[in-house]
Amino acid sequence: MKGGSILYQYKFPYDSNIRYLPLVYFLPEEMFFRCPTLRQLSRCFGEVAKSERQIDLIKTDGFFGDILDATAALAFPHFGFGGWKEHYTGNSPIWKLSYSLPVWARLLESEIGWGLQALFNVPSTAYIPFMTAEYVKEVFGQIVRRYVAEENLQPVFDVIKQMPCDEDFEKWSTNVRKDFLRKWYHTRSKRVKMVSLEALQEDEDGGVYENVADNTNISEDVSADDFALRFKKSLSKRDMEILELRAIGLTYQEIADKLGYKNHSGVLKRMRAIEKAFIKYEEKYG
């Protein structure tokens, strides 16, 4: 792979994002394609190694945020706690443990040999197939149980279950939950900035639609993790494209031009529909 590869022209520090590439190629297909940054990576590692654009993508906070959230979602269900990961908050030791990306990368390599060196040994023209969801779940169950046993964490888990954080399992619409999420996600490093509902409501003339959802910020209320992924998954492919294009800063007219609308009014109508869908989704699942 070294021949013609520009990957070796770069010197990556020990703690750089490249060490998480094996985790990226371990994600099941459905989860992989729910990650906006990760799904831009080729499934042929040789193509990644030869592409300066793809290498630069690996260095971004978007890459780090996607693999961080995806890996945490894989690890959390095996801790033995009820509910989903997003029911908990950053104050919870369980939440923090699920986000211990270096731990899961190390254990994955130790358990099945799937690490950065194994990735470099893949033939440069080979397509890396997706692991099945069942296999990924099984392996993560093994490495989580192994880590809990090696670190003797079960007594700690038992105490945490008896003494949960105040914010855990609060309904999404409560002020306690909203206040925590605003503080947590506005201060957390290496987060991907998401477009706010207020920004989505602004039209090209600077006007604002009727204020549904009390100017709620999607990145705050949805927490930009599993809850957000499930909401976005409920959208049509076209609405997902509109939301993601708006999130990266495109104007309504630019989105209309890119997606083939006659003018920006069609995009505005879809944004209104997305807003209403989000409110209904939060009321039903929040």
C-alpha positions in Angstrom: 0.0 0.0 0.0 2.9 2.3 0.5 3.4 2.7 -3.3 1.6 5.9 -4.3 0.1 6.4 -0.9 0.2 9.8 0.7 -0.8 8.5 4.1 2.8 7.9 5.0 3.7 11.5 4.3 1.7 12.5 7.4 3.0 12.1 10.9 0.1 11.4 13.1 0.5 11.9 16.9 -0.3 9.0 19.1 -3.6 10.4 20.2 -4.8 11.4 16.6 -8.0 10.3 15.1 -6.4 7.7 12.8 -6.2 5.2 15.6 -10.0 5.0 15.6 -10.3 4.0 11.9 -10.6 0.3 12.8 -13.7 1.2 14.9 -15.1 3.0 11.9 -14.8 -0.1 9.7 -16.3 -2.2 12.5 -19.6 -0.3 12.6 -22.6 -2.2 11.3 -23.9 -0.8 8.0 -27.0 0.9 9.4 -25.1 2.8 12.0 -22.3 3.7 9.6 -24.6 5.4 7.2 -26.2 7.4 10.0 -22.9 9.1 10.6 -22.6 12.1 8.2 -18.8 12.3 8.3 -17.9 8.6 8.5 -20.1 7.7 5.5 -17.9 9.9 3.3 -15.0 7.5 3.8 -14.3 4.9 1.2 -14.8 1.3 2.1 -11.5 0.6 0.3 -8.7 1.6 2.7 -6.3 1.9 -0.2 -8.4 4.7 -1.6 -8.4 6.5 1.7 -4.6 6.2 2.0 -4.2 7.8 -1.5 -6.7 10.7 -0.9 -5.6 13.9 0.8 -9.2 14.9 1.1 -10.1 11.6 3.0 -7.1 12.0 5.2 -8.1 15.5 6.1 -11.6 14.2 6.8 -10.1 11.8 9.4 -8.5 14.8 11.2 -11.8 16.7 11.6 -13.9 17.0 14.7 -16.8 15.7 12.7 -15.0 12.4 12.3 -14.2 12.3 16.0 -17.7 13.2 17.1 -19.3 10.5 14.8 -17.1 7.6 15.9 -17.3 8.8 19.5 -21.1 8.7 19.6 -21.4 5.6 17.5 -19.0 3.6 19.7 -20.6 4.8 22.9 -24.0 3.6 21.6 -22.4 0.2 20.9 -20.9 -0.1 24.4 -23.6 1.3 26.6 -26.3 -1.4 26.3 -23.9 -4.0 27.8 -23.4 -2.2 31.1 -26.7 -3.6 32.5 -28.5 -0.3 33.0 -32.0 0.4 32.0 -33.2 2.7 29.2 -31.1 4.2 26.4 -27.8 6.0 26.6 -29.5 9.4 26.1 -31.6 8.8 29.2 -28.4 9.5 31.1 -26.3 12.6 31.2 -22.6 13.6 31.2 -22.6 13.6 35.0 -23.2 9.8 35.0 -20.1 7.6 35.4 -21.9 5.1 33.1 -22.3 7.8 30.4 -18.6 8.8 30.7 -17.5 5.1 30.5 -19.4 4.5 27.3 -17.5 7.4 25.8 -14.1 6.0 26.7 -13.1 5.6 23.0 -9.4 4.7 23.6 -10.5 1.8 25.9 -12.9 0.3 23.3 -10.4 0.7 20.5 -7.7 -1.1 22.5 -10.0 -3.9 23.7 -11.4 -4.5 20.2 -7.9 -5.0 18.9 -7.0 -7.2 21.9 -10.2 -9.3 21.6 -10.4 -10.0 17.8 -7.1 -8.5 16.4 -8.9 -5.7 14.6 -6.7 -2.7 15.1 -4.8 -0.2 13.0 -2.1 -2.7 12.0 -4.7 -5.1 10.8 -6.2 -2.4 8.7 -2.9 -1.5 7.1 -2.5 -5.2 6.2 -5.7 -5.2 4.2 -4.9 -5.3 0.4 -5.0 -1.8 -1.1 -7.7 -2.7 -3.6 -9.9 -4.7 -1.2 -13.4 -3.5 -0.2 -13.9 -3.8 3.5 -17.3 -5.5 4.0 -19.7 -4.5 6.7 -19.8 -6.6 9.9 -23.3 -7.9 10.7 -25.2 -6.1 13.5 -25.4 -9.4 15.4 -21.6 -9.9 15.3 -20.8 -6.3 16.4 -23.2 -6.6 19.3 -21.7 -9.9 20.3 -18.1 -8.6 20.2 -18.9 -5.4 22.1 -20.7 -7.5 24.7 -17.6 -9.6 25.1 -15.2 -6.6 25.5 -17.5 -4.7 27.9 -17.9 -7.8 30.1 -14.1 -8.3 30.0 -13.4 -4.7 31.0 -15.9 -4.8 33.8 -14.4 -8.0 35.1 -10.8 -6.8 34.8 -11.4 -3.5 36.5 -13.8 -5.0 39.0 -16.4 -2.4 38.1 -19.6 -4.4 39.0 -19.6 -3.2 42.7 -19.3 0.4 41.3 -22.2 -0.2 38.9 -24.3 -1.5 41.8 -23.7 1.7 43.8 -24.4 3.9 40.8 -27.8 2.2 40.3 -28.7 3.0 43.9 -27.4 6.6 43.6 -28.3 8.0 40.1 -27.6 11.5 39.1 -30.5 13.9 39.4 -30.7 14.5 35.7 -30.9 10.8 34.7 -34.2 9.6 33.4 -35.7 13.1 33.5 -38.2 13.7 30.7 -36.7 15.5 27.7 -39.1 18.4 28.1 -38.3 19.3 31.7 -36.3 22.4 32.5 -33.8 20.3 34.5 -33.0 18.2 31.5 -32.8 21.1 29.1 -30.6 23.2 31.4 -28.2 20.3 31.8 -28.0 19.6 28.1 -27.4 23.3 27.2 -24.5 23.4 29.7 -23.0 20.0 28.7 -23.2 20.3 24.9 -22.1 23.9 24.8 -18.9 23.2 26.7 -18.0 19.7 25.5 -14.9 19.7 23.3 -14.7 18.3 19.9 -18.5 18.4 19.3 -20.0 18.7 15.9 -21.9 22.0 15.7 -25.5 21.3 14.7 -28.0 23.7 13.2 -30.5 25.2 15.7 -34.2 25.2 15.2 -34.1 29.0 15.3 -31.7 29.0 12.4 -34.0 26.6 10.5 -36.9 28.9 11.0 -35.3 31.9 9.4 -36.3 32.6 5.8 -34.2 34.3 3.2 -35.7 37.7 4.0 -34.7 37.5 7.7 -38.2 36.7 8.8 -39.1 34.0 11.3 -41.9 31.5 11.2 -44.3 31.0 14.1 -42.2 30.0 17.1 -42.9 26.3 17.6 -41.0 24.5 20.2 -40.1 27.6 22.2 -36.9 28.3 20.2 -35.6 24.9 21.2 -32.2 24.1 19.8 -32.0 20.6 18.2 -28.5 20.1 19.4 -29.6 20.7 23.0 -33.0 18.9 23.2 -32.1 16.0 21.0 -28.5 15.9 22.5 -27.1 15.1 19.1 -26.7 11.5 20.0 -28.9 8.4 19.7 -32.1 10.4 20.1 -31.1 12.6 17.2 -30.1 9.7 15.1 -33.4 8.0 15.6 -35.3 11.2 14.8 -33.2 11.7 11.6 -33.7 8.1 10.6 -37.5 8.7 10.7 -37.1 11.4 8.0 -37.3 10.8 4.3 -34.1 10.8 2.4 -34.9 14.2 0.9 -35.7 15.8 4.3 -32.5 14.3 5.7 -30.5 15.9 2.8 -32.2 19.3 3.4 -31.5 19.1 7.2 -27.8 18.2 6.7 -27.2 20.8 4.0 -28.8 23.5 6.2 -26.6 22.3 9.1 -23.4 22.9 7.2 -24.5 26.5 6.4 -26.1 26.4 2.9 -28.9 28.9 2.3 -32.3 27.8 1.3 -31.7 28.9 -2.3 -28.4 27.0 -2.4 -30.2 23.9 -1.1 -33.0 24.4 -3.7 -30.4 24.7 -6.5 -28.5 21.6 -5.2 -31.6 19.4 -4.9 -33.5 20.6 -7.9 -36.3 22.7 -6.4 -37.6 25.5 -8.6 -37.0 28.1 -5.9 -36.3 28.2 -2.1 -40.0 28.2 -1.1 -40.1 24.4 -1.6 -37.2 24.0 0.8 -38.9 26.3 3.4 -42.0 24.2 3.3 -40.0 21.1 4.0 -38.2 22.8 6.9 -41.6 23.6 8.4 -42.5 19.9 8.0 -39.3 18.8 9.7 -39.9 21.2 12.6 -43.3 19.8 13.2 -42.1 16.2 12.8 -39.4 16.9 15.5 -42.0 18.3 18.0 -44.2 15.3 17.5 -41.3 12.9 17.8 -40.1 14.5 21.0 -43.7 14.4 22.5 -44.0 10.7 21.6 -40.5 9.4 22.5 -39.0 12.1 24.7 
